Amino acid sequence: MKRIGIDLGGTKIDAIALSAAGDAVFEKRIATPRSYDGIVSAIGELVQAAGDGTVGIGAPGSLSRKTGLWRNANILVCNGKPFQHDLQAAIGRTVKMENDANCFALSEAIDGAGQGYAVVAFFTVGTALGGGLVANGKLVVGANGEAGEFGHTALPWPNETEWPLLPCFCGKKGCAEQYVSGTGLARDHLRVTGEDVSGKEIVARARGGDVNAVASLTRLQDRFARVAANIACVVDPDVFVIGGGLSELPELVEQLPQLISRYSFSGTAEARVVRARHGEKSGVRGAARLWG
Ligand SMILES: [Zn+2]
């Protein structure tokens, strides 16, 4: 039986079919339609093209167990819709759906950089900060589907320069995502230096030796380490796997273990931090794995 995965993103939808051995036997990418109905029928067509098999779908946001409606997605047309129900009707099969960062985490835990570790904490650091937690090969989703939402844990141990805490789109203040993300990096750099440039540009300048850019990345790293050390106080994962655009920065990942250790409860913890193996394909591969 093939495992079909779909990864819905803001600009593209990826499809994959994995053989029983885990090899990709079908892959397709299309642009994301603008309307909700367009998205539902496009996913239906991708699954038809992939053929028979189980269907797992990863998408931004999550399913409310209470109402059966999709919520918190940055693809706004999907919010408040019976997304899973409509997709099942379009596809004609039962589908499993999960938050996209959770799919990423599952993929990396099963046959990616977290393979072989019992407890895997996954971060995707891009425009936003996504997270996922996998224990013994199973996603930890939680009673309300909110486990592993590391981006909306609070920035731990803020220093004097970090007050007042920044507002988050979720309605609270001080969420980790507002600091540990490409968007957060750019805003922090602007606040401190007055230079309005993208996260990507800051990284490029830091590599060129720009002192201000290096300082901005150092602040990001320190905050990232605090967020990770805070998570270690709850689950002390065997490995942290880092994906997303900022994970392409080897120096960011390389220095994290020693910084996490500094913020750990004992002050000496040895954190293992690795970069994701499957890159942006982790999302669709993890969606295909939702059926096990
Ligand atoms: Zn938030």
Residues whose N, C-alpha, C, O or C-beta is under 5 A from the ligand:
A	BS01	ZN	G151 H152 C168 C170 C175
